[in-house]
Amino acid sequence: MTPAIEIKQMHKRFGAVTALEGIDLEINPGEFFALLGPNGAGKTTLIHILAGLTLASSGSARVMGYDVVTGYREARRLLGVVPQELVFDPFFTVRETLVIQSGYYGLRNNDSWIDEIIHHLDLADKANTNMRALSGGMKRRVLVAQALVHKPPVIVLDEPTAGVDVELRQALWRFVKQLNRDGHTIVLTTHYLDEAEALCNRVAMLKQGKVVALDSTQNLINSISGASVRLRLSPDTLPAALQPLLSSHDEGYYVLTVKEYSEIEDVLAALRGAQVQVLEMQLLQPDLEEVFVKIMGSTESQEAA
């Protein structure tokens, strides 16, 4: 099976600065894939190379089997990119912008698909509005529409929900999830790790131009052992027997860390034995944000050593 995206030994240097250092990455057709990392990790540089906006210093990148340099025409047609930056032409309406974008790919009579995109992204009442009159959130919707106008099998979303309202976020994810169900490969970069956890099957984490973690979302979360229990007690006192489990105490809440879920019953038994009543209890399970913080912190420790 031909990978949707295949990157081999990708290096990119800007003068003395190394943005990418030996990236190897393969994304399968139909995946919903997250590319995560702190600012400056190299995510956008990697996307720019895939889109042909930047040339790699060395290494190769392919989209559906087509090299982004030697087979750039085919690679461009197979890829749709939603950039971080709000880039738009102020002289055209929303619909005109999408018709012109279709023309770039040689598409005629694309009105029905344009209408469908406009509908799903809640742009119908703005279809004949000039781009410069739109709010920032509406402009971002149009960027998404432009990336989808030629029905690319591979779609890259670079921080698509940064600074947008909840309504747009929900509408966008409904549409994108449907595209993924229809067979499109989705690659997402985001700082909203709850989005990546809810949407993506697999995750790559980048730091300083290197892949420092690559696995299924669930396997990464499972790498964090145990769980935490958040308690509000009456009286507001934690029995001495439970003090070794205490990880934090703030605003009347105790957070206890347990290695196994079976230990929660031991916690409750200790509280009953000390005649301490549980007023509130919440189970805090590991999530992708906790994994991200742990991995980024562990790589810093290794570099310092």
C-alpha positions in Angstrom: 0.0 0.0 0.0 1.4 3.4 -1.0 1.7 5.7 2.0 -0.4 8.9 2.0 2.8 10.7 3.2 6.3 9.3 3.3 9.2 11.3 4.7 12.7 9.8 4.7 15.8 11.3 6.5 14.4 14.9 6.1 16.8 17.6 7.1 16.3 21.4 6.9 18.7 24.1 7.9 18.2 27.8 7.8 21.8 29.0 8.0 23.2 27.9 11.3 19.7 26.9 12.6 18.6 23.2 12.2 14.8 23.1 11.8 14.5 19.4 10.9 17.0 16.7 11.8 16.6 13.3 10.2 12.8 13.0 10.2 11.4 9.6 9.2 7.7 9.4 9.0 5.1 7.3 7.2 1.3 8.1 7.3 -1.1 5.6 5.9 -4.1 6.4 3.6 -7.2 7.1 5.7 -5.4 7.9 8.9 -6.3 10.8 11.2 -2.8 11.7 12.3 -1.6 14.3 14.8 1.7 16.1 14.5 2.4 17.6 17.8 5.2 19.7 19.4 6.0 22.9 21.1 6.6 26.1 19.2 9.7 25.9 17.1 9.6 22.0 16.9 9.6 22.0 13.1 6.0 21.1 12.4 5.3 24.1 10.1 8.6 23.7 8.3 7.7 20.1 7.6 4.3 21.1 6.2 5.9 23.8 4.1 8.2 21.2 2.5 5.3 18.9 1.8 3.4 21.8 0.2 6.4 22.9 -1.9 6.8 26.2 -0.1 10.2 25.3 1.2 12.9 23.0 -0.2 14.5 20.4 2.2 18.3 20.6 2.7 18.3 16.8 2.2 16.0 13.8 2.4 12.8 13.1 0.5 9.0 13.6 0.9 6.3 12.0 -1.1 2.5 12.5 -1.2 0.6 9.4 -2.4 3.8 8.1 -4.0 4.8 11.4 -5.8 7.9 13.2 -4.8 7.2 16.8 -3.8 10.1 18.0 -5.9 10.4 15.8 -9.0 6.7 15.0 -9.1 5.5 18.3 -7.7 2.4 18.8 -10.1 0.9 15.5 -9.0 1.9 16.0 -5.3 0.2 19.4 -5.2 -3.0 18.1 -6.7 -3.2 15.3 -4.1 -2.6 17.6 -1.1 -4.7 20.3 0.6 -3.1 22.5 3.2 -4.8 24.9 5.7 -2.1 27.3 6.8 -1.8 29.0 10.2 -1.6 32.4 8.7 -4.7 34.3 7.5 -3.8 34.8 3.9 -6.5 36.0 1.6 -7.2 38.1 -1.5 -9.2 41.2 -0.4 -10.7 41.8 -3.9 -13.1 38.8 -4.2 -16.1 37.4 -2.4 -16.0 34.0 -0.7 -17.6 32.2 -3.6 -15.3 33.9 -6.1 -12.3 33.0 -4.1 -13.3 29.3 -4.2 -14.1 29.4 -7.9 -10.7 30.9 -8.6 -9.0 28.3 -6.4 -10.8 25.6 -8.4 -9.3 27.1 -11.5 -5.8 26.8 -10.2 -6.4 23.0 -10.4 -8.1 23.1 -13.8 -11.5 22.3 -12.3 -14.6 23.5 -14.2 -18.2 23.1 -13.2 -17.2 22.6 -9.5 -20.2 24.6 -8.2 -21.9 21.7 -6.5 -18.8 20.8 -4.4 -18.2 24.5 -3.6 -21.9 24.7 -2.4 -21.4 21.7 -0.2 -18.2 23.1 1.3 -19.9 26.4 1.9 -22.8 24.6 3.6 -20.7 22.4 5.9 -18.5 25.3 7.0 -21.5 27.5 7.7 -20.5 30.1 5.1 -23.8 30.2 3.2 -24.8 33.7 4.5 -21.3 35.0 3.7 -20.9 33.5 0.2 -21.3 36.8 -1.6 -19.4 38.9 1.0 -16.0 40.4 0.2 -13.2 38.6 2.0 -11.9 41.8 3.6 -15.3 42.3 5.3 -15.1 38.9 7.1 -14.1 38.3 10.7 -10.9 36.4 11.5 -12.9 33.3 12.3 -14.8 33.5 9.0 -11.5 34.0 7.1 -10.2 30.8 8.6 -13.3 29.0 7.4 -12.6 30.1 3.9 -8.9 28.9 4.2 -10.3 25.5 5.1 -12.7 25.7 2.1 -9.8 26.6 -0.2 -7.8 23.6 0.9 -10.7 21.3 0.2 -12.0 22.8 -3.1 -10.1 20.3 -5.3 -11.1 17.2 -3.1 -7.5 16.3 -2.2 -7.1 12.8 -0.7 -4.6 14.2 1.8 -5.5 17.2 4.0 -3.1 19.0 6.3 -4.6 21.2 9.0 -2.0 23.5 10.6 -3.5 24.9 13.8 -7.0 25.2 12.1 -8.8 26.2 15.3 -6.3 28.6 16.7 -8.2 31.6 18.0 -11.6 30.6 16.7 -15.0 30.2 18.4 -16.5 27.0 19.7 -19.2 27.0 17.0 -16.6 27.0 14.2 -14.5 24.4 15.9 -17.5 22.0 16.2 -18.6 22.6 12.6 -15.1 22.1 11.3 -14.6 18.9 13.2 -17.9 17.5 12.1 -17.0 18.1 8.4 -13.4 16.9 8.8 -14.5 13.7 10.6 -16.9 13.0 7.7 -14.1 13.5 5.2 -12.0 11.1 7.1 -14.8 8.5 7.1 -15.0 9.0 3.4 -11.4 8.0 3.1 -9.4 11.2 3.2 -6.1 11.2 5.1 -6.1 14.0 7.7 -2.9 15.4 9.3 -3.5 17.8 12.2 -1.2 20.1 14.1 -2.7 21.7 17.2 -1.9 23.0 20.6 -5.3 21.8 21.8 -4.2 18.3 22.9 -7.8 17.3 23.8 -8.7 17.7 20.1 -5.8 15.5 19.0 -6.8 12.9 21.7 -10.4 12.8 20.6 -9.8 12.8 16.8 -6.5 11.2 16.0 -5.6 7.5 15.7 -1.9 8.0 15.8 0.5 10.7 17.1 4.0 11.9 16.3 5.6 14.3 18.7 8.4 16.6 17.5 11.0 18.5 19.5 13.8 20.6 18.1 13.4 19.0 14.6 13.3 15.4 15.8 10.6 12.8 16.3 10.7 12.0 20.0 7.5 9.8 20.1 5.5 8.0 17.5 2.6 5.6 18.4 -1.1 5.1 18.5 -2.9 7.7 20.7 -4.1 5.0 23.1 -0.7 3.4 23.5 0.9 6.7 24.3 -1.8 7.4 27.0 -1.3 3.8 28.3 2.4 4.6 28.8 1.3 6.7 31.8 0.7 4.2 34.6 -1.9 4.6 37.3 -4.5 7.3 37.8 -5.3 10.0 40.2 -8.3 10.5 42.5 -9.5 14.1 43.4 -11.3 14.2 46.7 -13.1 16.8 48.9 -13.3 15.6 52.4 -15.2 16.3 55.7 -13.5 17.0 58.0 -10.8 18.6 55.7 -8.1 16.2 56.9 -6.3 13.4 55.0 -5.5 10.4 57.2 -1.9 9.7 57.8 -2.1 6.4 56.1 -2.9 8.1 52.8 -0.3 10.9 53.0 2.3 8.9 50.9 -0.3 9.0 48.0 -0.8 12.7 48.1 0.3 14.6 45.0 -1.4 17.9 45.6 -3.7 19.7 47.9 -5.3 22.9 46.7 -8.5 24.8 47.5 -9.8 22.1 49.7 -9.2 19.2 47.2 -6.7 16.4 47.7 -5.3 14.6 44.7 -4.0 11.1 45.4 -2.0 9.1 42.9 -2.6 5.3 42.7 -0.7 2.7 40.7 -3.7 0.4 40.2 -7.4 1.1 40.0 -7.9 -1.5 42.7 -6.1 0.8 45.2 -9.1 3.2 45.0 -11.1 0.8 47.3 -8.1 0.8 49.7 -8.3 4.7 49.8 -12.0 4.6 50.5 -11.6 2.0 53.2 -8.9 4.1 54.9 -11.2 7.1 54.8 -14.1 5.1 56.3 -11.8 3.8 59.0 -10.7 7.3 59.9 -14.4 8.5 59.9 -13.7 10.9 57.1 -16.6 11.5 54.7 -16.1 11.9 51.0 -18.0 15.0 49.8 -16.8 14.8 46.2 -14.7 12.3 44.2 -13.4 12.5 40.7 -11.2 10.0 38.9 -8.5 11.7 36.9 -7.2 9.4 34.2 -4.0 10.0 32.1 -4.5 12.0 29.0 -2.5 13.0 25.9 -1.5 16.3 27.6 0.1 14.4 30.5 2.0 12.3 28.0 3.1 15.3 26.0 4.4 17.1 29.2 6.2 13.9 30.3 7.9 13.2 26.9 8.9 16.8 26.4 10.3 17.0 30.0 12.2 13.6 29.6 13.9 14.8 26.4 15.0 18.0 28.1 16.5 15.9 31.0 18.3 13.7 28.5 19.7 16.7 26.6 20.9 18.2 29.9 22.6 15.0 30.9 
